[in-house]
Amino acid sequence: MRTIHFLALLVPAIALHAGCSHYFPQKTTSDPLKKPHVVEKPLPTATKVLVDGPALALGQPEQDIAAKRQFVDRFQALIKENRFGAARLYVQRHPDLALDALRDAAAESADLKSQGSLAQAYDECCSATNSAYSWQVCMQTLAARPDALKNYRETRMRVMLCLRNGQFAEAMQIDLVRATQPLGQVHLMIEAYQLAGVSCMLADQPAGAAAAFQQAAAQARDSAPHQSAHVMLLLSEAQRRSGDNSGAVQTWTAATTLISNLLTLPKPLIDPTLWDRAVYLQPVGVDFPPQVLQNFTQLYRGPSVPLDLQPAMNIVQAQLDGSDKPSVPAIIAACLGTWRLNRHEAQQGLLLLKRAEALGTVEAATGWTRLTQAKALTALGQTSTSTALLIQLAGAKDNSPVSLAAAAELGSLKLHEGMTQQGLSLLRRGLTAQPEVQWPNRAAAEADLGLAYLMLGDEKNGMNWLERAQGHFRAQQDVEALAQTYWNQSKYFEHAKNKERMASCEQELRTLQF
C-alpha cells in the first residue's frame, strides 16, 4: 500500500476515497471498529485474563491489549459484512494477533465452531490448510471433548492469573502440560510448554525455562513453523541467561533463518513482532546468518516481488545493487517500517525507517527511504513536515524515479488538502514526465489522478486513469486496491444517477469480497 493516510476527496454531494492507499473501503459513515464490543459469555469458571508472557519474560513492553481486542472485533465485523477477502488480508497482516486470538478462543470461547473463519484464515496464512495440525482441526477436536477442555481451561486460567499477578513461582508449580495432553492438540501443547518456560524465566530459573522451551520447539518443529520461530527466540534468551552462550547464538541463528524462510512461503508470512524480537535479541558481535540476506535477495531480485514486500522494494533493491556487502540491519529496518505502516502503526514505522536511513550504506536508497518516511509523517498528521520532505525530493531536476514518485505523492497530499488543480498537476508530472519510469505504488497514483479528473468534471480522463490503475492492480493481484477503485466508481455513478454502471461496480465488489 502506498501510504497510510486517508484521502477524503469531495465532489458535489459525494465523497471519494482517493487512490488505493487505504486498507478497507469505508462503505458507510459507521466504522466497524467503533461498533460496541460484544463480549462472549465465558464458561462459568473462566474470567478473561490478558497477559503477554513472552514480552514480560524478555523484558519488552507488552503488546497493546486494546490492539488485541480491536483485532478480534474488526475481524468479526468484516466476516459479518461478508467481506471475506478483507478479513483474510487482515489476518495476513496480523498473524501474531491472529495466533493470540486463536489461543484465547481455545481457552475461553463458548462457541468454538464460530472460530472457524479465523482458524481458516490463519491456516491459509501459514500454508497449513490441508494439515492435520491446522487450527481448524484443533477447534473441531476441542468442541468434541468438553470434559478435558474444561480442565485445560481452568488450569490455563490459573497460570495466566499467576503471571498477571506477579506470582511466578506459583505459576511454575501448575502443570498445564499435563492438563493439555488429553486434548491431543499440538498447538495447545506448544503454548503449554511455552507458558511453563515463561513462568520459569520470570521466576529467574533460566535453565528450567530452556528445558520447557526446548520441548515447545520440538512440538512445533514440523507442525507450526510460525510458532516454532517464536519459541526458538525465547529459547535463545533462556540459554543466554543460563550461561550457554554458544547454544544461545546457535538457536538465535536458526530462529532468524526460519523467520526469513517464512517470507518465502507461497504467501509470505510477515510477522513484525518476530522480526522485532530477533533484532532485540541479536547477540553482541553476531551477524544475521547468510540465509537471511540470500532470502531477501531472492525475493527482491526475483521476477515478481510479493505484494506486501513491494513498499520497501526500491529501498532494498538500492541496498542490494549499491554494495558488495549490503547492510542486512538496514534492509530489515526498511522492511519492518513498511510492514508497520501496512498495519496502521505509523509511529513505529517512522522510527524503523529512520533507523533504516541511519544504518544504510547506499546513497541511492536514501531518497526512497525518506519518501516512505513522508508517508508515515502524513499518517501521523504531520503534513507540514511531510510536505517539506516531499518538496525536497520532488524538486530534483533530473526526473529521477524517486523525484517523480515524490511529485505524485505530493499531488495526492494536495488533493487531500483540497488543492485539486495543484494536486492534479503534480500527479500528471509524476506519471507523464517519463511514462516508462516505474515505482512500486505507481498504480495508486494513477487511481488518484483519475479521481482528480473526476473532481474537476472530466469523466473521460478520470475513468481512463481509474481503469488503467485497475488493470495494474489486477496484474499485481492487489485485490484491496482494486476494490477501492470499484467502490469509488460506484459512488461516482451513484451521484451521476447511472444505475447500470453503479450496479456493475457493486457486483465487482461482491466478487472481490471486499
C-alpha positions in Angstrom: 0.0 0.0 0.0 1.2 3.4 -0.9 0.7 5.2 2.3 -1.4 5.2 5.4 -3.2 8.5 5.2 -6.8 8.5 4.2 -7.7 10.9 1.4 -11.3 12.2 1.6 -11.9 13.9 -1.7 -15.1 15.8 -2.3 -17.1 16.3 -5.4 -20.6 17.8 -5.2 -22.6 15.7 -2.8 -20.2 12.7 -3.0 -17.1 11.7 -1.0 -14.5 9.7 -3.0 -11.7 7.9 -1.3 -8.6 8.7 -3.2 -6.3 6.2 -4.7 -5.7 2.8 -3.1 -3.8 3.7 -0.1 -6.5 2.7 2.3 -6.9 -0.7 4.0 -10.6 -1.3 3.8 -13.3 0.7 1.9 -15.5 2.7 4.1 -18.9 1.9 2.7 -20.9 3.9 5.3 -20.2 6.6 7.9 -20.1 3.9 10.6 -16.7 2.3 11.3 -16.8 -1.4 12.2 -14.1 -0.6 14.8 -16.5 1.8 16.6 -19.3 -0.8 16.9 -19.9 -1.8 20.5 -17.7 -4.6 21.6 -19.7 -7.8 22.2 -18.1 -9.9 24.9 -18.7 -13.6 24.6 -20.0 -15.4 27.7 -17.2 -17.5 29.0 -17.5 -20.8 30.8 -18.7 -20.4 34.4 -15.2 -20.9 35.8 -13.4 -18.5 33.4 -12.5 -14.9 33.6 -10.7 -13.2 30.8 -7.1 -12.5 31.7 -4.8 -10.9 29.1 -1.1 -11.1 29.6 1.8 -11.0 27.1 4.0 -13.6 28.8 6.8 -13.7 26.2 7.2 -9.9 26.3 7.4 -9.9 30.1 9.9 -12.7 30.0 12.1 -10.9 27.5 11.9 -7.5 29.3 10.0 -5.9 26.4 6.8 -3.8 26.7 3.7 -5.9 26.4 1.7 -5.8 23.2 -1.2 -3.3 23.3 -4.1 -5.2 24.9 -6.5 -2.9 23.2 -5.0 -3.8 19.8 -5.7 -7.5 20.5 -9.3 -6.8 21.3 -9.6 -4.5 18.3 -8.2 -7.2 16.1 -11.0 -9.6 17.1 -13.7 -7.0 16.9 -12.6 -5.9 13.4 -12.2 -9.4 12.1 -15.7 -10.4 13.3 -17.2 -7.2 11.8 -15.6 -8.0 8.4 -17.0 -11.6 8.5 -20.4 -10.3 9.5 -20.4 -8.0 6.5 -19.4 -10.8 4.1 -16.1 -9.1 3.4 -14.1 -12.3 3.5 -11.3 -11.1 1.3 -10.7 -8.1 3.6 -10.8 -10.4 6.6 -8.2 -12.8 5.1 -5.9 -9.8 4.3 -6.4 -8.5 7.9 -5.2 -11.8 9.3 -2.3 -12.0 6.8 -1.0 -8.6 8.1 -1.5 -9.5 11.7 -0.5 -13.2 12.1 0.8 -12.5 15.6 -2.6 -11.1 16.8 -4.4 -13.9 15.0 -2.4 -16.6 16.8 -3.1 -14.9 20.2 -6.8 -14.7 19.3 -6.9 -18.4 18.5 -5.2 -19.4 21.7 -7.5 -17.2 23.7 -10.5 -18.7 21.9 -9.4 -22.2 22.6 -9.2 -21.3 26.3 -12.3 -19.2 26.6 -14.8 -19.2 23.7 -18.2 -20.7 24.5 -18.7 -21.4 20.8 -15.6 -22.9 19.2 -17.4 -23.5 15.9 -17.7 -19.7 15.5 -13.9 -19.6 15.3 -13.8 -21.5 12.0 -13.3 -18.4 9.8 -10.4 -17.1 11.9 -8.8 -20.6 12.1 -9.1 -21.0 8.3 -7.6 -17.5 7.6 -4.6 -18.2 9.9 -4.1 -21.7 8.4 -4.0 -20.1 4.9 -1.5 -17.5 6.2 0.7 -20.4 7.4 0.1 -22.5 4.3 -1.4 -25.2 6.6 -4.9 -25.5 5.3 -4.7 -29.2 4.5 -2.6 -30.2 7.5 -3.8 -32.4 10.3 -2.1 -29.8 12.5 -4.3 -27.0 11.3 -6.2 -24.8 13.7 -9.4 -25.7 12.0 -8.9 -29.4 13.1 -7.9 -28.2 16.5 -11.1 -26.2 17.1 -13.2 -29.1 15.8 -11.5 -31.6 18.1 -11.8 -29.4 21.2 -15.5 -29.0 20.7 -15.9 -32.8 20.8 -14.0 -33.2 24.2 -15.8 -30.9 26.7 -14.6 -32.6 29.9 -10.9 -32.5 29.0 -11.4 -29.0 27.6 -12.9 -27.8 30.9 -9.9 -29.0 32.9 -7.5 -27.4 30.4 -9.2 -24.1 30.6 -9.4 -24.0 34.3 -5.7 -24.9 34.6 -4.6 -22.3 32.0 -6.6 -19.6 33.7 -4.7 -20.3 36.9 -1.4 -19.9 35.1 -2.5 -16.7 33.4 -3.7 -15.2 36.7 -0.4 -16.0 38.4 1.5 -14.4 35.6 -0.7 -11.3 35.7 -0.4 -11.0 39.4 3.4 -11.5 39.5 3.1 -14.9 41.2 5.8 -16.5 39.0 6.9 -19.3 41.4 3.3 -20.3 41.9 2.8 -20.4 38.1 5.8 -22.8 37.8 4.0 -25.2 40.1 0.9 -25.5 37.9 1.2 -28.4 35.5 -0.5 -27.1 32.4 1.2 -29.6 30.2 -0.4 -32.5 32.0 -3.8 -30.8 31.7 -3.3 -30.2 28.0 -2.1 -33.7 27.0 -5.6 -35.4 27.0 -6.7 -33.0 24.2 -4.0 -34.2 21.9 -3.6 -30.9 20.1 -0.1 -29.8 19.2 -1.0 -26.1 19.1 -2.1 -26.2 22.7 0.9 -28.3 23.7 3.2 -25.7 22.2 1.6 -23.0 24.2 1.6 -25.1 27.4 5.3 -25.7 27.3 5.8 -22.0 26.3 3.9 -20.8 29.3 5.9 -23.2 31.5 9.1 -21.7 30.1 7.9 -18.1 30.6 7.0 -18.9 34.2 10.5 -20.2 34.8 12.1 -17.2 33.1 10.1 -14.7 35.2 10.9 -16.7 38.3 14.6 -16.4 37.4 15.0 -20.1 36.6 16.5 -19.9 33.1 17.7 -23.5 33.0 14.2 -24.7 33.6 12.9 -22.2 31.1 15.3 -23.5 28.4 14.2 -27.1 29.1 10.5 -26.1 28.6 11.2 -24.1 25.5 13.1 -27.0 24.0 10.0 -29.1 24.5 7.8 -26.5 22.9 10.3 -26.2 20.0 10.2 -30.0 19.5 6.4 -29.9 19.3 6.4 -27.0 16.8 9.3 -28.0 14.6 7.4 -29.9 11.9 3.9 -28.7 12.5 3.9 -25.0 13.2 6.9 -23.0 11.8 5.4 -19.6 12.8 5.1 -20.7 16.5 8.4 -22.5 16.2 10.2 -19.2 15.4 8.6 -17.5 18.4 9.6 -20.3 20.8 13.2 -20.5 19.4 13.8 -16.8 20.2 12.6 -17.4 23.7 14.9 -20.5 24.0 17.8 -18.4 22.8 17.3 -15.9 25.6 16.9 -18.6 28.2 20.1 -20.2 27.1 21.9 -16.9 27.3 20.7 -16.2 30.8 21.7 -19.7 31.9 25.2 -19.2 30.7 25.0 -21.3 27.5 26.3 -18.5 25.2 27.2 -20.8 22.3 23.9 -22.5 22.4 22.1 -19.2 22.5 23.9 -18.0 19.4 23.2 -21.3 17.6 19.5 -21.1 18.5 19.2 -17.4 17.6 20.8 -18.1 14.2 18.4 -21.0 13.5 15.4 -18.8 14.6 16.3 -15.9 12.4 16.9 -18.2 9.4 13.5 -19.7 10.0 11.9 -16.2 10.3 13.3 -15.2 6.9 12.3 -18.5 5.4 8.7 -17.7 6.3 8.9 -14.9 3.8 9.5 -17.4 1.0 6.2 -19.3 1.6 3.7 -19.2 -1.3 2.0 -16.4 0.7 4.8 -14.7 2.6 4.2 -14.9 6.3 5.2 -11.4 7.7 5.2 -11.1 11.4 6.8 -7.8 12.5 6.8 -8.9 16.2 9.0 -11.8 15.3 11.5 -9.6 13.4 11.4 -7.0 16.3 12.4 -9.7 18.8 15.0 -11.2 16.5 16.7 -7.7 16.3 16.2 -7.1 20.0 17.8 -10.5 20.9 20.7 -10.3 18.4 23.8 -11.5 20.3 26.6 -8.9 20.5 29.1 -9.3 17.7 27.0 -11.8 15.8 25.7 -11.0 12.3 22.5 -12.2 10.8 23.0 -15.6 9.1 23.8 -15.6 5.4 20.4 -17.2 4.6 18.6 -14.0 5.7 20.4 -11.9 3.0 20.0 -14.7 0.5 16.2 -14.8 1.1 15.9 -11.0 0.7 18.0 -11.1 -2.4 15.9 -13.9 -3.9 12.6 -12.1 -3.1 13.6 -8.6 -4.3 15.6 -9.6 -7.4 13.1 -12.3 -8.5 10.7 -11.8 -11.4 7.8 -10.9 -9.2 8.1 -9.3 -5.8 5.3 -10.4 -3.4 2.7 -7.7 -2.9 3.3 -6.9 0.8 7.0 -6.8 0.2 6.7 -4.2 -2.6 6.5 -1.0 -0.5 10.2 -1.5 0.5 11.2 -2.7 -2.9 13.2 0.4 -4.1 14.9 0.8 -0.8 16.0 -2.9 -0.6 17.0 -3.1 -4.3 19.1 0.0 -3.9 20.9 -1.5 -1.0 21.5 -4.8 -2.8 22.7 -3.1 -6.0 24.8 -0.5 -4.4 27.1 -2.6 -2.2 29.0 -5.8 -2.3 28.1 -6.2 1.3 24.6 -4.8 1.8 23.6 -3.8 5.3 21.2 -6.5 6.4 20.1 -4.5 9.5 19.2 -1.6 7.2 17.2 -3.9 4.9 15.3 -5.4 7.9 14.6 -2.0 9.3 13.2 -0.7 6.0 11.0 -3.8 5.5 9.8 -3.6 9.1 9.0 0.1 8.7 6.8 -0.6 5.7 5.1 -3.6 7.3 4.2 -1.5 10.3 2.8 1.2 8.0 0.7 -1.6 6.4 -0.7 -2.3 9.9 -1.5 1.4 10.5 1.3 1.5 13.1 2.8 4.7 11.7 4.8 5.8 14.7 6.7 2.5 14.9 7.0 2.6 11.1 8.6 6.0 11.1 11.1 5.1 13.8 12.1 2.0 11.9 12.5 3.9 8.6 14.7 6.5 10.4 16.8 3.6 11.6 17.0 2.2 8.1 18.3 5.5 6.9 20.9 5.7 9.6 22.1 2.1 9.0 22.1 2.3 5.3 25.3 2.4 3.4 24.0 3.2 -0.1 23.1 6.8 -1.0 20.7 5.7 -3.7 18.4 4.1 -1.0 18.2 7.3 1.0 15.7 9.1 -1.3 13.3 6.1 -1.3 13.6 5.8 2.5 12.8 9.4 3.0 9.8 9.2 0.6 8.4 6.4 2.8 9.1 8.4 5.9 7.0 11.2 4.4 4.1 8.8 4.1 4.5 7.8 7.8 4.5 11.5 8.7 1.4 12.1 6.7 -0.3 9.2 8.5 0.7 10.8 11.9 -0.9 14.1 10.8 2.4 15.9 10.5 1.6 17.1 7.0 3.8 20.2 7.1 6.9 18.1 7.7 5.8 15.6 5.2 5.2 18.3 2.6 8.6 19.8 3.1 10.3 16.4 2.7 8.3 15.7 -0.5 9.0 19.1 -2.0 12.7 18.5 -1.4 12.6 15.1 -3.1 10.3 16.2 -5.9 12.5 19.3 -6.6 15.3 17.3 -8.3 15.7 18.4 -11.9 16.8 15.0 -13.2 13.3 13.5 -13.3 14.7 10.5 -11.4 12.2 7.8 -10.4 12.3 8.9 -6.8 11.6 12.6 -7.7 8.6 11.5 -9.9 7.3 9.3 -7.2 7.6 12.1 -4.7 5.8 14.5 -7.0 2.9 12.0 -7.3 2.8 11.5 -3.5 2.8 15.3 -3.0 0.0 15.5 -5.5 -2.1 13.1 -3.6 -1.4 15.1 -0.4 -2.5 18.3 -2.1 -5.8 16.6 -3.1 -6.4 15.7 0.5 -5.9 19.3 1.5 -8.4 20.5 -1.1 -6.0 21.9 -3.7 -7.4 19.8 -6.6 -5.7 21.6 -9.5 -2.3 21.7 -7.9 -2.7 18.0 -6.9 -3.6 17.1 -10.5 -0.6 19.0 -11.9 1.8 17.2 -9.6 0.2 13.8 -10.3 0.5 14.4 -14.0 4.1 15.4 -13.7 4.9 12.2 -11.7 3.0 10.0 -14.1 3.6 11.5 -17.6 7.0 13.2 -17.5 8.6 9.8 -18.1 5.8 7.3 -18.6 8.3 4.4 -18.8 9.6 5.0 -15.2 8.1 2.6 -12.7 7.9 2.5 -8.9 6.1 0.2 -6.5 3.0 2.3 -6.0 2.6 4.0 -9.4 -0.8 2.4 -9.9 -2.1 4.0 -6.8 -1.0 7.4 -8.2 -2.8 6.6 -11.4 -6.0 6.0 -9.4 -5.5 9.3 -7.6 -5.1 11.1 -10.9 -8.3 9.6 -12.1 -10.2 10.9 -9.1 -8.6 14.3 -9.5 -10.0 14.5 -13.1 -13.4 13.4 -11.8 -13.4 16.1 -9.2 -12.8 18.6 -11.9 -15.7 17.2 -14.0 -13.6 15.4 -16.6 -15.2 12.0 -16.6 -13.5 10.7 -19.7 -9.9 11.2 -18.4 -11.0 10.3 -14.9 -12.4 6.9 -15.9 -9.4 6.2 -18.2 -6.9 6.6 -15.4 -9.0 4.7 -13.0 -9.4 1.8 -15.4 -5.7 1.9 -16.2 -5.0 1.6 -12.5 -7.4 -1.3 -12.2 -5.5 -3.2 -14.9 -2.3 -2.8 -13.0 -3.9 -3.8 -9.7 -5.3 -6.9 -11.3 -1.8 -7.8 -12.7 -0.3 -7.3 -9.2 -3.2 -9.2 -7.6 -3.7 -6.2 -5.3 -7.3 -7.0 -4.5 -7.6 -4.4 -1.8 -6.6 -1.5 -4.0 -8.7 -2.8 -6.9 -11.7 -3.0 -4.6 -11.1 0.7 -3.5 -11.3 1.8 -7.1 -14.5 0.0 -7.7 -16.0 1.5 -4.6 -15.0 5.0 -5.7 -16.5 4.3 -9.2 -19.8 3.0 -7.7 -20.1 6.2 -5.6 -19.4 8.4 -8.6 -22.0 6.6 -10.7 -24.5 6.8 -7.9 -24.0 10.6 -7.9 -24.3 10.6 -11.7 -27.5 8.5 -11.4 -26.0 5.9 -13.7 -27.7 2.9 -12.0 -26.4 0.3 -14.5 -22.7 1.1 -14.1 -23.1 1.6 -10.3 -24.6 -1.9 -10.1 -21.7 -3.3 -12.2 -19.2 -1.8 -9.8 -21.1 -3.2 -6.8 -21.1 -6.6 -8.3 -17.3 -6.4 -8.7 -17.0 -5.6 -5.0 -19.1 -8.6 -4.1 -17.0 -10.8 -6.2 -13.8 -9.5 -4.6 -15.4 -9.9 -1.1 -14.1 -6.5 0.0 
